Amino acid sequence: MAEDQTPPSTTVHRLQPATWPEAPPYTRLQRWTALGYGVLCHGMFVISVAAMFLALHAGLTSGWSPLSGWKGTVGNVLLLVQFAAGHSILLADRGRKWMMRLAPFRLGRPLSTTLFATISSFQLLLVFVFWSPSRTLWTVPEGWPLHAMDGLYVLSWILLAKSMYDAGMDVQIGLLGWRSIWRNEPPVYKPFARTGTFRIVRQPIYLAFTLILWTAPIWTPDHLMAALLWTGYCIAAPVLKEKRYVRYYGDAFLRYKERVPYWNPFSHSKDRVPSGTKHGTDYDVVIIGAGPVGLLLANLLADRGLRVHAIEQSEESSMPSQAIGITPPSLEILSRLGLAASVIEYGLPIRKVMVHGELGPAGICDLSNLPGDHRFVLSAPQYAVMELLRRNLKHYPNASLQKGTHAKILLQDGGGVEVDIAHAGMIHPQTVRALHVVACDGSHGKTRDHLRIRSHGGMYGCHFAMADFLDRSRLGTEAHLFFTAEGAVESFPLPGGHRRWVVQIPDRHSCSEIGAATIADIVFHRTGLSLMADKDEAPQVSVFSPRWMRCETFVDGRIFLCGDVAHVMSPIGGQGMNTGFADAEFLGVALPAMQRNPHTAATWSAAYDQVRSRAARVATHRAAWGMRLGTLRGRSSAILREAFMRWVLFSPLLASHLANWFSMNSIPGATLSRVPKNKLPSAYSRRS
């Protein structure tokens, strides 16, 4: 069973997997060869696991070896050692080089995980097929003791499966290698795991394997020998693995190693970052990235008296309109800075969302009955919100904003974090020290990769073009969604007499050919609405292919991920920005609390990670569900979708829930005030 996450490289300092500017040009022969290796790998894996399950459960009382007596014992020891030693040898650099020679057509490197899983499965199968049983039974439980042992045995296998899933099942079972070739794409090796079972111990796979050895119900001399030898291997072998991890992942793995015990979950764990003090630091918090989320966080922290320095790579203060929807939870957060009224004054409240299907109107999502003070979604361009936050930040003498600047985290220790700051014209970078650093540098930011934080993601499989036109539609202040057989059209009112139109397009390759006139033609064809009275009108067109991404953890010691650097979802509707605002609100309370009372740092960090990870996960799933429903094409799919919307989504039973869904009111922990008390440190007061 494979479990090493380091990429197959002959140079130990290489941190990233091989990449291609385009999909690697695998031939048909290479792809079918890889598929054959995959079938062999998974077949061998299933057979070997089944053989191990049955043989251990029976106490290793069967085997096809003709050996007996002392020769059988020696043979059994060799079988046990060949699996353990071979497992470690193949993960070493020389072993990997040799293993890569086992695939033809230059497929050794991309097939490395498949080859390793195949060989390991074969080695495991050899143990149980050629075992020489002693024919001596020590204990054979019956009745409830047997049922209890069987239960523990099965639970140990479940723990092994969960640990392998947490580590990355595609690597563990050899799927990554052959699948990447079949899909004609480079294999992506994710950083080491640190969530799920890896939060409890650093080596949960080895721990689960050991528990399997000791919970099998029937005991024989054979069983005891296998349990003792392989337990010793499970305790000692990960030491070599962790040395490789230190070489590949450096300080990121060392910090994880300090916090999480090696093998025994009951051993002492350094689960708290040492306190540190404000003396000897330049700032309390450095924020990398001053987009809307970073600016909001800077304002929230400065409002609580912290010394804040925000760093933004871009020199420009204005940019084309991006996200436009500000939900009621975000307005509630802005109201704590006294900014909600200003944003609302500039923006345009949307109180109704009109949904149209292939056959006509499908329903109305009425936001005017939402609970709270803000019974609407506010249409306000992102750049306007950012400008308001920038102006407000200038009111705080303890806050600063530096544009056109690159930031790089140098090191993290018990007293704080050192950051290199550089911009054009600087001969030498400036090094500053802060108690905490928050990365708000967006989905393409480098901080996440620097910390070696694992993420999961993918494409939604649909493509869009959008532009902001002068509003001649007479649709008023309502949002309109048109779901047709040819594709979706979404329309949102904007301040200043404009309206945003987003159209689904067939494929990414047509994006370069789309201009404002094309969008207008698509809208007219699908909705009957005319957008352009003046042919000289040329609004800027943006094309995009939505994707999703979510990090496994949002925290690494004194460094926090916030906003799009931690999670990405469909940009339509502003879910991403609003989820990031809630991240910022949480840290706006958590960081001051940690710095006032360092003993609560671990509790606050864990709470942020758990609460905001769950919120991002729910928001991402909702965005994906809505995207899949809205982008179905074809007449039959469109009619079925329309029937579902009419009779289910807009039924009296679900109408109010749909409004809360659309407004993000029902996201778990949409604001800090809605987080259950048992999820927060006991000393936290809602008033704070």
C-alpha positions as CSV (number, residue, x, y, z in Angstrom):
1,M,0.0,0.0,0.0
2,A,1.5,3.3,-1.1
3,E,1.5,6.2,1.3
4,D,4.3,8.6,0.5
5,Q,3.2,11.9,-0.8
6,T,6.5,13.2,-2.1
7,P,6.7,13.6,-5.9
8,P,8.9,11.0,-7.7
9,S,12.0,13.1,-8.3
10,T,15.6,12.1,-8.4
11,T,16.5,15.4,-6.8
12,V,15.3,15.7,-3.2
13,H,15.1,19.4,-3.2
14,R,12.5,19.5,-5.9
15,L,9.2,20.6,-4.3
16,Q,6.8,20.7,-7.2
17,P,5.6,17.9,-9.5
18,A,6.4,18.0,-13.2
19,T,4.2,20.4,-15.1
20,W,3.5,21.0,-18.8
21,P,2.5,24.2,-20.5
22,E,-0.3,22.2,-22.0
23,A,-1.6,18.6,-21.6
24,P,1.3,16.2,-22.0
25,P,1.1,14.7,-25.5
26,Y,0.6,11.0,-24.6
27,T,0.0,8.7,-27.6
28,R,-2.9,6.3,-27.8
29,L,-0.4,3.5,-27.2
30,Q,0.8,5.1,-24.0
31,R,-2.7,5.8,-22.7
32,W,-3.9,2.2,-23.3
33,T,-0.7,0.9,-21.7
34,A,-1.3,3.0,-18.7
35,L,-4.8,1.7,-18.5
36,G,-3.5,-1.8,-18.5
37,Y,-1.1,-1.1,-15.7
38,G,-4.1,0.5,-13.8
39,V,-6.2,-2.6,-14.2
40,L,-3.3,-4.8,-13.0
41,C,-2.7,-2.5,-10.1
42,H,-6.2,-2.3,-8.8
43,G,-6.8,-6.0,-9.3
44,M,-3.7,-6.9,-7.4
45,F,-4.6,-4.4,-4.6
46,V,-8.1,-5.9,-4.1
47,I,-6.8,-9.5,-4.1
48,S,-3.9,-8.7,-1.6
49,V,-6.1,-6.8,0.8
50,A,-8.7,-9.6,0.7
51,A,-6.0,-12.2,1.3
52,M,-4.6,-10.2,4.3
53,F,-8.1,-9.7,5.8
54,L,-8.9,-13.4,5.7
55,A,-5.5,-14.8,6.6
56,L,-5.0,-12.6,9.7
57,H,-8.6,-13.2,10.8
58,A,-7.9,-16.9,10.7
59,G,-4.6,-16.5,12.6
60,L,-2.4,-17.3,9.6
61,T,-3.4,-21.0,9.8
62,S,-3.2,-21.6,6.0
63,G,-0.7,-21.2,3.2
64,W,0.7,-23.0,0.1
65,S,4.3,-23.3,1.2
66,P,5.7,-26.8,1.4
67,L,8.1,-25.8,4.2
68,S,7.6,-26.8,7.8
69,G,9.5,-26.7,11.1
70,W,12.4,-24.4,11.4
71,K,12.6,-24.0,7.6
72,G,9.0,-22.8,7.6
73,T,9.8,-20.3,10.3
74,V,12.8,-18.9,8.4
75,G,10.7,-18.7,5.3
76,N,7.9,-16.8,7.1
77,V,10.4,-14.3,8.6
78,L,11.8,-13.7,5.1
79,L,8.3,-13.1,3.7
80,L,7.6,-10.6,6.5
81,V,10.9,-8.8,6.0
82,Q,10.6,-8.7,2.2
83,F,7.4,-6.7,2.4
84,A,8.6,-4.3,5.1
85,A,12.1,-3.8,3.6
86,G,10.8,-3.6,0.0
87,H,8.2,-1.0,1.0
88,S,10.9,1.3,2.4
89,I,13.5,0.6,-0.4
90,L,11.1,1.5,-3.1
91,L,10.4,4.8,-1.5
92,A,14.1,5.7,-1.4
93,D,15.6,7.6,-4.3
94,R,17.4,4.6,-5.7
95,G,14.4,2.4,-5.4
96,R,12.3,4.9,-7.2
97,K,14.8,5.1,-10.1
98,W,14.7,1.4,-10.4
99,M,11.0,1.2,-10.2
100,M,10.6,3.7,-13.0
101,R,12.3,1.3,-15.4
102,L,9.4,-1.1,-15.1
103,A,7.2,0.8,-17.5
104,P,7.7,1.1,-21.2
105,F,7.3,4.0,-23.5
106,R,8.9,6.5,-21.0
107,L,5.9,6.1,-18.7
108,G,8.0,5.2,-15.6
109,R,7.8,8.6,-13.9
110,P,4.1,9.4,-14.4
111,L,3.2,5.8,-13.5
112,S,5.3,5.8,-10.3
113,T,2.4,5.6,-7.9
114,T,0.7,2.9,-9.9
115,L,3.9,0.9,-10.1
116,F,4.5,1.3,-6.3
117,A,1.0,0.2,-5.4
118,T,1.3,-2.8,-7.8
119,I,4.6,-4.0,-6.4
120,S,3.5,-3.5,-2.7
121,S,0.3,-5.4,-3.3
122,F,2.2,-8.2,-4.9
123,Q,4.7,-8.3,-2.0
124,L,1.8,-8.4,0.5
125,L,0.1,-11.2,-1.5
126,L,3.3,-13.3,-1.4
127,V,3.2,-13.2,2.4
128,F,-0.2,-14.9,2.7
129,V,0.0,-17.2,-0.3
130,F,3.4,-18.7,0.6
131,W,3.0,-18.7,4.4
132,S,4.1,-21.8,6.2
133,P,1.6,-22.3,9.0
134,S,2.7,-23.9,12.3
135,R,-0.6,-25.7,12.8
136,T,-0.6,-24.6,16.4
137,L,-3.7,-22.8,17.9
138,W,-3.4,-20.8,21.1
139,T,-6.8,-19.1,21.4
140,V,-10.0,-19.3,19.4
141,P,-12.6,-17.1,21.0
142,E,-16.3,-17.9,20.8
143,G,-19.5,-16.2,21.6
144,W,-19.4,-12.5,22.6
145,P,-15.6,-12.4,22.9
146,L,-15.4,-13.4,19.2
147,H,-18.0,-10.8,18.2
148,A,-16.1,-8.1,20.2
149,M,-12.8,-9.0,18.6
150,D,-14.4,-9.1,15.2
151,G,-15.9,-5.7,15.8
152,L,-12.5,-4.2,16.8
153,Y,-10.9,-5.9,13.8
154,V,-13.4,-4.4,11.3
155,L,-13.0,-1.0,13.0
156,S,-9.3,-1.2,12.6
157,W,-9.8,-1.8,8.8
158,I,-12.2,1.1,8.7
159,L,-9.6,3.3,10.4
160,L,-7.0,2.2,7.8
161,A,-9.4,3.1,5.0
162,K,-10.1,6.5,6.5
163,S,-6.4,7.2,7.0
164,M,-5.7,6.3,3.4
165,Y,-8.5,8.5,2.3
166,D,-7.2,11.4,4.4
167,A,-3.7,10.9,2.9
168,G,-5.0,10.8,-0.6
169,M,-6.6,7.6,-1.9
170,D,-5.6,8.3,-5.5
171,V,-1.9,7.9,-4.4
172,Q,-2.6,5.1,-1.9
173,I,-4.1,2.7,-4.4
174,G,-2.1,3.8,-7.4
175,L,-4.9,5.6,-9.2
176,L,-3.0,8.9,-9.7
177,G,-0.4,7.6,-12.1
178,W,-2.4,5.8,-14.7
179,R,-5.4,8.2,-14.5
180,S,-3.2,11.2,-15.3
181,I,-1.9,9.5,-18.4
182,W,-5.4,8.4,-19.5
183,R,-6.7,11.9,-19.1
184,N,-3.6,13.3,-20.9
185,E,-2.7,15.6,-18.0
186,P,0.3,15.9,-15.6
187,P,0.1,14.1,-12.3
188,V,-0.4,16.5,-9.4
189,Y,1.3,15.4,-6.1
190,K,-0.4,17.2,-3.2
191,P,1.6,18.3,-0.1
192,F,1.5,16.1,3.1
193,A,-1.8,15.6,4.8
194,R,-2.5,17.3,8.1
195,T,-6.3,17.0,8.5
196,G,-8.7,14.2,9.4
197,T,-6.8,11.4,11.2
198,F,-3.6,13.3,10.5
199,R,-4.7,15.9,13.1
200,I,-4.5,13.2,15.8
201,V,-1.2,11.5,14.8
202,R,1.3,12.0,12.1
203,Q,1.3,8.3,11.1
204,P,-2.3,7.1,11.2
205,I,-1.8,4.6,8.4
206,Y,0.9,2.8,10.3
207,L,-1.1,3.0,13.5
208,A,-4.2,1.5,11.8
209,F,-2.1,-1.3,10.3
210,T,-0.7,-2.1,13.7
211,L,-4.2,-2.2,15.2
212,I,-5.3,-4.7,12.5
213,L,-2.4,-7.0,13.5
214,W,-3.4,-7.0,17.2
215,T,-7.2,-7.1,16.9
216,A,-7.4,-10.2,14.7
217,P,-9.3,-12.7,16.9
218,I,-7.5,-16.1,16.5
219,W,-4.0,-16.3,18.0
220,T,-1.3,-18.6,16.9
221,P,2.6,-18.5,17.0
222,D,2.4,-17.4,13.4
223,H,0.1,-14.5,14.3
224,L,2.3,-13.4,17.1
225,M,5.4,-13.4,15.0
226,A,3.8,-11.4,12.2
227,A,2.3,-8.9,14.8
228,L,5.7,-8.4,16.5
229,L,7.8,-8.0,13.4
230,W,5.4,-5.7,11.5
231,T,4.6,-3.6,14.6
232,G,8.3,-2.9,14.9
233,Y,8.4,-1.9,11.3
234,C,5.3,0.3,11.7
235,I,7.0,2.2,14.6
236,A,10.5,2.5,13.0
237,A,9.8,2.9,9.3
238,P,8.0,6.3,9.4
239,V,11.2,7.8,10.8
240,L,12.8,7.5,7.3
241,K,9.6,8.8,5.7
242,E,9.6,11.9,7.9
243,K,13.3,12.6,7.0
244,R,12.2,12.7,3.4
245,Y,9.3,15.0,4.3
246,V,11.7,17.4,6.1
247,R,13.8,17.6,2.9
248,Y,10.8,18.2,0.7
249,Y,8.6,20.4,2.8
250,G,11.1,22.0,5.2
251,D,9.7,24.2,8.0
252,A,6.1,23.5,7.1
253,F,6.5,19.8,8.1
254,L,8.6,20.7,11.1
255,R,5.9,22.9,12.5
256,Y,3.3,20.1,11.9
257,K,5.7,17.7,13.6
258,E,5.9,19.9,16.7
259,R,2.1,20.1,17.1
260,V,1.1,16.5,16.3
261,P,2.4,13.3,18.0
262,Y,4.2,10.7,16.0
263,W,2.4,7.5,16.4
264,N,0.7,7.4,19.8
265,P,-2.3,9.7,20.1
266,F,-2.0,9.8,23.9
267,S,1.5,11.0,24.0
268,H,2.4,14.7,24.7
269,S,1.8,17.0,21.8
270,K,3.0,20.6,21.4
271,D,-0.3,21.8,20.3
272,R,0.2,25.4,21.2
273,V,2.4,27.9,19.5
274,P,4.5,29.7,22.1
275,S,3.0,33.0,23.1
276,G,5.4,35.7,21.9
277,T,4.9,39.4,22.9
278,K,4.5,42.7,21.1
279,H,8.0,43.7,22.1
280,G,10.4,43.1,19.3
281,T,7.7,43.1,16.6
282,D,7.0,45.8,14.0
283,Y,3.3,45.0,13.7
284,D,0.7,42.9,15.5
285,V,-0.7,41.6,12.2
286,V,0.6,41.7,8.6
287,I,-2.0,41.1,6.0
288,I,-0.7,39.9,2.6
289,G,-3.2,41.0,0.0
290,A,-5.5,44.1,0.2
291,G,-8.4,43.1,-1.9
292,P,-11.9,43.4,-0.4
293,V,-11.4,40.7,2.2
294,G,-7.9,41.9,3.3
295,L,-9.1,45.5,3.5
296,L,-12.1,44.5,5.6
297,L,-9.9,42.5,8.0
298,A,-7.4,45.4,8.3
299,N,-10.3,47.7,9.2
300,L,-11.7,45.3,11.8
301,L,-8.3,44.7,13.4
302,A,-7.4,48.4,13.4
303,D,-10.8,49.2,15.0
304,R,-9.8,46.9,17.9
305,G,-6.5,48.7,18.4
306,L,-4.1,46.4,16.7
307,R,-1.1,47.6,14.7
308,V,-1.9,46.4,11.2
309,H,0.1,46.6,8.0
310,A,-1.6,45.5,4.7
311,I,0.4,44.7,1.7
312,E,-1.0,44.8,-1.9
313,Q,0.9,43.7,-5.0
314,S,-1.2,45.8,-7.4
315,E,-0.5,49.5,-7.8
316,E,-3.9,50.2,-9.1
317,S,-6.7,51.5,-6.8
318,S,-9.5,50.8,-9.3
319,M,-10.3,47.8,-11.4
320,P,-13.1,46.4,-13.5
321,S,-16.2,45.4,-11.6
322,Q,-15.9,41.9,-10.2
323,A,-18.2,40.5,-7.5
324,I,-21.3,42.7,-7.0
325,G,-23.6,41.0,-4.5
326,I,-23.2,41.9,-0.8
327,T,-25.4,39.6,1.3
328,P,-27.2,40.4,4.5
329,P,-24.6,38.7,6.7
330,S,-21.9,40.8,5.1
331,L,-23.9,44.0,5.6
332,E,-24.2,43.0,9.2
333,I,-20.4,42.7,9.4
334,L,-19.9,46.1,7.7
335,S,-22.4,47.7,10.1
336,R,-20.0,47.0,13.0
337,L,-17.6,49.4,11.3
338,G,-20.3,51.9,10.7
339,L,-20.0,51.3,6.9
340,A,-23.2,49.5,6.0
341,A,-25.2,52.7,5.5
342,S,-22.5,54.1,3.2
343,V,-22.4,51.0,1.1
344,I,-26.2,50.8,0.9
345,E,-26.3,54.4,-0.1
346,Y,-24.0,53.8,-3.0
347,G,-25.4,50.4,-4.0
348,L,-28.7,49.1,-5.3
349,P,-30.9,46.8,-3.1
350,I,-32.2,43.7,-4.9
351,R,-35.3,42.4,-3.2
352,K,-36.6,40.0,-5.8
353,V,-35.0,37.5,-8.1
354,M,-37.2,36.6,-11.0
355,V,-36.5,33.1,-12.5
356,H,-37.5,32.2,-16.0
357,G,-37.5,28.8,-17.6
358,E,-37.8,27.4,-21.1
359,L,-41.6,27.8,-21.1
360,G,-41.9,31.1,-19.2
361,P,-41.7,32.4,-15.6
362,A,-40.7,29.6,-13.2
363,G,-40.9,31.4,-9.8
364,I,-39.9,34.4,-7.7
365,C,-37.3,34.4,-4.9
366,D,-38.6,37.1,-2.6
367,L,-36.0,38.5,-0.3
368,S,-38.2,41.1,1.3
369,N,-39.3,38.7,4.0
370,L,-35.8,37.8,5.2
371,P,-35.2,38.2,9.0
372,G,-33.0,41.1,10.2
373,D,-32.4,44.6,9.2
374,H,-31.2,43.9,5.6
375,R,-33.9,42.2,3.6
376,F,-32.2,42.3,0.3
377,V,-28.9,41.5,-1.5
378,L,-27.0,44.7,-2.3
379,S,-25.7,45.2,-5.8
380,A,-22.5,47.2,-5.3
381,P,-19.4,46.8,-7.5
382,Q,-16.4,45.3,-5.7
383,Y,-14.1,48.2,-6.5
384,A,-16.5,50.6,-4.9
385,V,-16.6,48.6,-1.7
386,M,-12.8,48.4,-1.7
387,E,-12.5,52.2,-2.1
388,L,-14.8,52.7,0.8
389,L,-12.7,50.3,3.0
390,R,-9.4,52.1,1.9
391,R,-10.8,55.5,2.9
392,N,-12.0,54.2,6.2
393,L,-8.6,52.5,6.9
394,K,-6.9,55.9,6.7
395,H,-8.8,57.0,9.8
396,Y,-6.8,54.6,12.0
397,P,-3.3,55.8,12.9
398,N,-2.4,52.2,13.8
399,A,-3.0,50.9,10.3
400,S,-1.0,51.2,7.1
401,L,-1.4,50.1,3.5
402,Q,1.5,49.5,1.1
403,K,0.7,49.0,-2.6
404,G,2.9,47.7,-5.4
405,T,4.7,45.5,-3.0
406,H,5.5,41.8,-2.9
407,A,5.6,39.9,0.4
408,K,7.3,36.6,1.2
409,I,7.1,34.8,4.5
410,L,10.7,34.0,5.7
411,L,10.2,32.1,8.9
412,Q,7.8,31.4,11.7
413,D,8.8,30.8,15.3
414,G,7.3,30.9,18.8
415,G,7.6,34.7,18.9
416,G,6.1,35.7,15.6
417,V,6.5,35.7,11.8
418,E,9.2,37.4,9.7
419,V,8.1,38.7,6.3
420,D,10.2,40.1,3.5
421,I,8.6,43.1,1.8
422,A,10.0,44.3,-1.6
423,H,8.8,46.6,-4.4
424,A,10.2,48.2,-7.5
425,G,13.1,50.6,-6.7
426,M,14.1,48.7,-3.5
427,I,17.7,47.5,-3.6
428,H,17.2,45.2,-0.6
429,P,13.9,43.9,0.7
430,Q,12.6,45.2,4.0
431,T,12.2,42.5,6.7
432,V,9.4,43.1,9.2
433,R,8.2,41.0,12.1
434,A,4.6,40.5,13.3
435,L,2.8,38.4,15.9
436,H,0.5,37.0,13.2
437,V,0.2,37.0,9.4
438,V,-3.0,36.6,7.5
439,A,-2.8,35.6,3.8
440,C,-5.6,37.3,1.7
441,D,-3.6,37.1,-1.5
442,G,-6.4,35.4,-3.5
443,S,-6.8,32.1,-5.4
444,H,-3.5,32.5,-7.2
445,G,-1.5,33.7,-4.2
446,K,1.8,32.1,-3.3
447,T,1.3,31.9,0.5
448,R,-0.7,28.7,0.4
449,D,2.0,27.0,-1.7
450,H,4.8,28.3,0.5
451,L,3.1,26.8,3.6
452,R,2.6,23.5,1.7
453,I,-1.1,23.4,2.5
454,R,-3.0,20.8,0.6
455,S,-6.1,21.8,-1.4
456,H,-8.8,20.1,-3.4
457,G,-10.5,21.5,-6.4
458,G,-11.7,21.3,-10.0
459,M,-13.6,22.9,-12.8
460,Y,-17.4,23.3,-12.9
461,G,-17.2,22.4,-16.6
462,C,-19.0,25.4,-17.9
463,H,-18.0,28.8,-19.4
464,F,-19.3,32.3,-19.2
465,A,-18.9,35.8,-20.7
466,M,-20.1,38.9,-18.9
467,A,-20.3,42.7,-19.5
468,D,-22.0,45.7,-17.9
469,F,-24.3,47.5,-20.3
470,L,-26.4,50.7,-20.0
471,D,-29.7,49.4,-18.8
472,R,-32.4,49.6,-21.5
473,S,-34.1,46.5,-20.4
474,R,-36.9,48.0,-18.2
475,L,-36.3,45.1,-15.7
476,G,-36.1,47.6,-12.8
477,T,-34.2,46.7,-9.6
478,E,-34.9,43.0,-9.8
479,A,-32.4,40.3,-10.7
480,H,-33.5,38.0,-13.6
481,L,-32.2,34.5,-14.2
482,F,-33.1,32.9,-17.6
483,F,-32.5,29.1,-17.8
484,T,-32.9,28.0,-21.4
485,A,-32.1,25.0,-23.4
486,E,-29.3,26.8,-25.1
487,G,-27.7,28.0,-21.8
488,A,-28.2,30.3,-18.9
489,V,-28.5,34.1,-18.9
490,E,-28.2,36.0,-15.6
491,S,-28.9,39.7,-15.2
492,F,-28.3,42.0,-12.2
493,P,-29.0,45.7,-11.8
494,L,-26.0,47.9,-11.0
495,P,-25.8,51.5,-9.6
496,G,-25.5,54.3,-12.1
497,G,-28.1,53.0,-14.6
498,H,-26.1,49.9,-15.7
499,R,-27.0,46.3,-15.7
500,R,-24.7,43.2,-15.7
501,W,-25.3,40.4,-18.1
502,V,-23.7,37.0,-17.7
503,V,-24.2,34.5,-20.5
504,Q,-23.3,30.8,-20.7
505,I,-21.2,30.0,-23.7
506,P,-20.6,26.6,-25.3
507,D,-16.8,26.2,-24.7
508,R,-13.7,27.9,-23.6
509,H,-12.2,28.1,-27.1
510,S,-14.9,30.5,-28.2
511,C,-14.1,33.0,-25.4
512,S,-11.5,34.9,-27.5
513,E,-14.2,35.6,-30.1
514,I,-16.8,37.1,-27.8
515,G,-17.4,40.8,-27.7
516,A,-20.2,43.0,-26.4
517,A,-22.1,42.5,-29.6
518,T,-21.9,38.7,-29.3
519,I,-23.3,38.9,-25.7
520,A,-26.1,41.2,-26.8
521,D,-27.0,38.7,-29.6
522,I,-27.0,35.8,-27.2
523,V,-29.2,37.7,-24.7
524,F,-31.6,38.6,-27.5
525,H,-31.8,35.1,-28.8
526,R,-32.4,33.5,-25.4
527,T,-34.6,36.2,-23.8
528,G,-35.9,38.5,-26.5
529,L,-34.4,41.5,-24.7
530,S,-32.3,44.0,-26.7
531,L,-29.2,45.4,-24.9
532,M,-27.5,47.7,-27.4
533,A,-29.2,50.7,-29.0
534,D,-25.8,52.3,-29.9
535,K,-23.5,50.1,-31.9
536,D,-20.5,52.2,-30.7
537,E,-21.2,51.1,-27.2
538,A,-18.4,48.8,-26.2
539,P,-18.5,47.6,-22.6
540,Q,-15.6,45.6,-21.4
541,V,-16.1,41.9,-21.7
542,S,-14.8,39.3,-19.2
543,V,-14.8,35.6,-19.9
544,F,-14.3,33.0,-17.3
545,S,-14.5,29.3,-16.6
546,P,-15.6,28.9,-12.9
547,R,-13.7,26.5,-10.7
548,W,-13.8,25.5,-7.1
549,M,-11.0,25.0,-4.6
550,R,-10.9,24.4,-0.8
551,C,-7.8,24.0,1.4
552,E,-7.7,21.2,3.9
553,T,-6.7,23.6,6.7
554,F,-6.9,27.4,7.0
555,V,-4.3,27.6,9.8
556,D,-0.5,27.0,10.1
557,G,0.7,28.1,13.5
558,R,0.7,31.9,13.4
559,I,-0.3,32.2,9.8
560,F,-4.0,32.2,8.7
561,L,-5.6,31.8,5.3
562,C,-8.6,34.1,4.6
563,G,-10.8,34.5,1.6
564,D,-10.0,33.1,-1.9
565,V,-6.6,31.9,-0.9
566,A,-8.5,29.3,1.3
567,H,-11.5,28.7,-0.8
568,V,-12.8,29.4,-4.3
569,M,-16.3,28.9,-5.6
570,S,-18.5,30.1,-8.4
571,P,-18.1,33.9,-8.8
572,I,-21.7,34.4,-9.9
573,G,-23.6,35.9,-7.0
574,G,-20.6,36.9,-5.0
575,Q,-20.5,33.8,-2.8
576,G,-16.7,33.9,-2.6
577,M,-16.4,37.5,-1.5
578,N,-19.1,37.1,1.1
579,T,-17.6,33.9,2.5
580,G,-14.3,35.8,2.7
581,F,-15.9,38.6,4.6
582,A,-17.1,36.1,7.2
583,D,-13.6,34.7,7.5
584,A,-12.3,38.3,8.1
585,E,-15.0,38.9,10.8
586,F,-13.9,35.8,12.6
587,L,-10.2,36.7,12.6
588,G,-11.1,40.3,13.5
589,V,-12.2,38.9,16.9
590,A,-9.9,35.9,17.2
591,L,-6.6,37.6,16.6
592,P,-7.0,40.3,19.2
593,A,-8.2,37.7,21.7
594,M,-5.2,35.5,21.0
595,Q,-2.8,38.4,21.5
596,R,-4.5,39.5,24.7
597,N,-4.4,36.0,26.1
598,P,-1.9,33.8,24.3
599,H,-3.1,30.7,26.2
600,T,-6.3,30.8,24.1
601,A,-4.3,30.8,20.8
602,A,-4.7,27.1,20.1
603,T,-8.4,27.1,20.9
604,W,-9.1,30.1,18.7
605,S,-7.0,28.7,15.8
606,A,-8.9,25.4,15.9
607,A,-12.2,27.2,16.1
608,Y,-11.4,29.4,13.1
609,D,-10.2,26.4,11.1
610,Q,-13.3,24.2,11.9
611,V,-16.0,26.9,11.7
612,R,-14.8,28.6,8.6
613,S,-13.8,25.4,6.8
614,R,-17.3,24.1,7.3
615,A,-18.9,27.4,6.1
616,A,-16.7,27.3,3.0
617,R,-17.5,23.7,2.4
618,V,-21.2,24.3,2.6
619,A,-21.0,27.5,0.4
620,T,-18.9,25.6,-2.2
621,H,-21.4,22.7,-2.3
622,R,-24.3,25.1,-2.7
623,A,-22.5,27.0,-5.5
624,A,-21.8,23.8,-7.3
625,W,-25.3,22.5,-6.9
626,G,-26.7,25.8,-8.3
627,M,-24.2,25.8,-11.1
628,R,-25.1,22.3,-12.2
629,L,-28.8,23.0,-12.1
630,G,-28.6,26.3,-14.0
631,T,-26.2,25.2,-16.7
632,L,-28.0,22.1,-17.9
633,R,-28.6,22.4,-21.7
634,G,-30.9,20.6,-24.1
635,R,-34.7,20.9,-24.3
636,S,-35.5,17.8,-22.2
637,S,-33.1,18.9,-19.4
638,A,-34.5,22.4,-19.5
639,I,-38.1,21.2,-19.2
640,L,-37.3,18.8,-16.3
641,R,-35.4,21.6,-14.6
642,E,-38.3,24.0,-15.0
643,A,-40.7,21.5,-13.5
644,F,-38.4,21.0,-10.6
645,M,-38.1,24.7,-10.0
646,R,-41.8,25.3,-10.3
647,W,-43.1,22.5,-8.1
648,V,-40.2,22.0,-5.7
649,L,-37.9,25.0,-5.3
650,F,-40.7,27.6,-5.5
651,S,-43.3,25.6,-3.6
652,P,-44.8,27.2,-0.5
653,L,-42.8,24.7,1.6
654,L,-39.4,25.8,0.3
655,A,-39.9,29.4,-0.8
656,S,-38.7,30.9,2.4
657,H,-35.8,28.5,2.7
658,L,-34.8,29.4,-0.9
659,A,-34.6,33.1,0.1
660,N,-32.3,32.3,3.0
661,W,-30.2,30.1,0.7
662,F,-29.8,32.7,-2.0
663,S,-29.0,35.4,0.6
664,M,-26.5,33.1,2.4
665,N,-28.3,33.6,5.6
666,S,-28.5,29.9,6.2
667,I,-24.7,29.2,5.8
668,P,-23.4,27.8,9.1
669,G,-21.6,30.5,11.0
670,A,-22.6,33.2,8.4
671,T,-21.5,35.7,11.0
672,L,-19.7,35.2,14.3
673,S,-22.9,35.9,16.2
674,R,-24.5,32.9,14.6
675,V,-21.7,30.4,15.5
676,P,-22.9,28.1,18.3
677,K,-21.3,28.9,21.7
678,N,-19.8,25.5,22.0
679,K,-17.7,26.1,18.9
680,L,-15.9,29.1,20.4
681,P,-13.5,29.5,23.3
682,S,-15.4,29.6,26.6
683,A,-14.0,33.1,27.5
684,Y,-15.5,34.6,24.3
685,S,-18.3,37.1,24.9
686,R,-20.8,37.9,22.1
687,R,-20.5,41.5,23.1
688,S,-16.8,41.5,22.1
